[in-house]
C-alpha cells in the first residue's frame, strides 16, 4: 500500500470538507457578522464538539484503533468482528446516558465554558437553548468515530474522510432555507444552525452504513443485560477501556486548555470568540490536510507493524511522516505569519464582516501560525505512542504543555488580547511536539534516517524565498479596499498563492531535493 496515495486521498477529501466548511463560515459571517449571538452559537456548538473530541474521536479512537489492528493481526476477521460488536454495545449505551446528562446540565456546561456570556443575558440564554438542541450530536459523531476507526483499519479511508462534508452541506442548507423563515416568524435566525448540526450528524452516520456492511463489519449491538455483560467481559473491550483512561486524561488536557481560552475570550472585547473561531477555521486547512490525514493513515499501519514486531518499518514510517510534515508545515507557517491579512480579507471580508474584524482575525491567525509546525507534528508523533499502547507519556507531556500555555496566557493576553490566546496555543504546541519527538528518539522507536540536516537547510532556504515574496505581496496591494472588487481580489490571491508554491518547490528542486522520495510503499 502506498501511504502517500492513502494520505493524499484523505487529504483531498479533507480539503473538500474544509472548503465547504469555509463556505459555511463565509455565509455565516455575511449573514450574522461577529456578534454576541454568534459567540453564543460557537460556545454551544463547542460543547458537544468538546465531548466528541474527548470521548469520540479523541480518547476512544486512540485506544480503539491500535487494539483493533492488533486483534485483526493476531485473531483474524472473526476476532475483530467480535470485538467490534462488544465495543459498539458498550459505546452506544454509554452515549445514551451521556446525551441525557448533557441536555439536563446544559446551563452548567455553558457557564463552565463561557460564563462571560452572562454579561449579555439574551446571548447566555440562547447558548443554553442551542446547547440542549445540539448536544445529542455527540452521540452520532462518537458512532461515526467508531465506524471510521474500523474502516481506516481495513484501509477504507475515503468514506470517513468525506463524512464531514455532509455536516457543512447541512449547515449551509439550513442557513439558505431556514434563516428567511425564522426571520419571518420572529425567531432568532441563529437557531437555524441547530437544525443543520443535527441533520449533519445523522447524514455522517448514515454514510458509514454501506461501507461497514461491505467489509462485513456492521456491528451487532446488544440490548439485553446478558449482551452487556458479555461485552464487558470481552478482553478486547477491557483493553480499550484500560487504554482509554490515560488517553482520556491526555485528550482532556487539550480540551481544558480550549475551555480556559474560551472562558478568557468571553471576557474580552465582544466578538473575540468569533475572531478566534474564524482564525481557527483557517488553521484547520494545513492541520487537517497534512496532520490529520497522516495521523489517520499512519495509526493502523504503525499498530500493525508493532503487533508483528517490525521495528524497522515502524521507525521508517515515522521518519517519512515527519519529513512530510516539515516539508509542508514550515512554509505554511511562514505564509500564515506574513500573509494573514490578505487571506482573511479575501475569505471573510463580506456582508456584516467589518474591516476591524479582518484585522483582529489576522492577528489571531498569526498567533496560531507560529505553532503550526507543532500542531501538525503532534498528529504524527502521538500515534507513535498510541500504536505501542502507550497513552501515559503523551498525557504527561500534554499536562506540561497545558501549564506552559496558561503561563504564557498570563504574560501575553494583557498585551495582545485575543491574539495572545492564539499565540500561547501555538507556542504550547511546539513544546508538546518537541517533547513527543525527543521521547520517541530516546526509546528507539524513531531512528532519524540519514540526510536530515541537508533536508532542513533546503526547506528553510526555500521558505525564506517564499516568505519574502508573500511579504512583498501583502504590502503591495490594499486588500481591504479591494472589497469593492471581490472577484479581482480572489483572483489575485489565487495567482499569488500559485506563484508562491512555484517559488517554494522550484527552490527545493534547485537545491537538489527530489520529491519522489516521499512516494513510497509499505
Secondary structure, DSSP 8 states (H G I E B T S, - for coil): -BHHHHHHHHHHHHHHHHHHHHHHHHHHHHHH-S-HHHHHHHHHHHHHHHHIIIIITTHHHHHHHHHHHHHHHHHHHHHHHHHHHHHHHHHHHHHHHHHHHHHHTHHHHHHHHHGGGGGSHHHHHHHHHHHHHHTTHHHHHHHHHHHHHHHHHTT-HHHHHHHHHHHHHHHHHHHHHHHHHHHHHT--GGGHHHHHHHHHHHHHHHHHHHHHHHTT-------SHHHHHHHHH-HHHHHHHHHHHHHHHHHHHHHHHHHHHHHHHHTSSTTHHHHHHHHHHHHHHHIIIIIIHHHHHHHHHHHHHHHTT-HHHHHHHHHHHHHHHHHHHHHHHHHHHHSHHHHHHHHH-STT--HHHHHHHHHHHHHHHHTHHHHHHHHHHHHHHHTTT--HHHHHHHHHHHHHHHHHHHHHHHHHTHHHHHHHHHHHHHHHHHHHHHHHHHTTS----TTHHHHHHHHHHHHHHHHHHHHHHHHHS-TTGGGGGHHHHHHHHHHHHHHHHHHHHHHHHHTT--GGGG--B-
